[in-house]
């Protein structure tokens, strides 16, 4: 949260296991304290005290080439730890 207060610019990459495309967004983050919004996000009756909202400025899909080449979703091709 301190990072958002100092520099609200954010970027996120969304990946779905097994899919090769990714969604990338960038925008401005803010800390949300709206009681109605927080109440709508309750889990097992417990609402969060804060949330992070993002005003999206850009959103686009990335091609899947890097995911295919990396074999990210193929466990047999991962290095052993």
C-alpha positions in Angstrom: 0.0 0.0 0.0 2.9 2.3 0.7 4.1 1.8 -2.8 0.8 2.9 -4.2 0.9 6.0 -2.1 4.4 6.9 -3.4 3.8 5.9 -7.1 0.3 4.8 -8.1 1.3 3.6 -11.6 0.9 -0.1 -11.9 1.2 -2.9 -14.5 -0.2 -6.4 -14.2 0.0 -9.5 -16.3 -2.7 -12.1 -16.1 -2.1 -15.8 -16.9 -4.5 -18.7 -16.9 -2.9 -22.1 -16.4 -2.8 -24.1 -19.6 -3.5 -21.0 -21.8 -0.7 -19.4 -23.8 -2.1 -15.9 -24.2 -1.6 -13.3 -21.5 -3.5 -10.1 -20.7 -1.5 -7.1 -19.7 -3.0 -4.0 -18.1 -1.5 -0.7 -17.0 -3.0 2.2 -15.1 -3.3 4.1 -11.9 -4.0 2.3 -8.6 -5.8 3.7 -5.6 -6.6 2.5 -2.2 -10.3 2.0 -1.7 -12.2 2.4 1.6 -15.8 2.5 0.3 -17.8 0.5 2.9 -20.4 -0.7 0.3 -17.8 -1.9 -2.1 -15.8 -3.6 0.6 -18.9 -5.3 1.9 -19.6 -6.7 -1.6 -16.2 -8.4 -1.4 -16.8 -10.2 1.9 -15.8 -13.8 2.2 -17.5 -15.9 4.9 -19.0 -12.7 6.3 -15.6 -11.0 6.6 -15.2 -7.9 4.5 -11.7 -6.5 3.8 -10.6 -3.3 5.5 -9.1 -1.9 2.2 -9.0 -2.8 -1.4 -7.0 -1.7 -4.4 -8.8 -0.2 -7.4 -7.1 0.3 -10.8 -8.1 2.9 -13.3 -7.0 1.0 -16.5 -5.3 3.1 -19.1 -4.2 0.2 -21.4 -5.2 -3.4 -21.8 -4.0 -5.8 -24.5 -3.2 -9.4 -25.1 0.3 -10.6 -25.6 1.1 -13.1 -28.3 1.7 -16.6 -27.1 5.1 -17.3 -28.6 7.1 -16.8 -25.3 4.7 -19.1 -23.4 4.9 -21.8 -26.1 8.8 -21.6 -26.2 9.1 -21.6 -22.4 6.9 -24.7 -22.1 5.6 -23.0 -18.9 2.5 -25.2 -18.6 4.3 -28.5 -19.3 5.5 -29.9 -15.9 7.7 -32.6 -17.5 9.9 -29.8 -19.1 10.5 -27.9 -15.8 13.9 -28.2 -14.2 14.0 -30.2 -11.0 14.6 -28.3 -7.7 
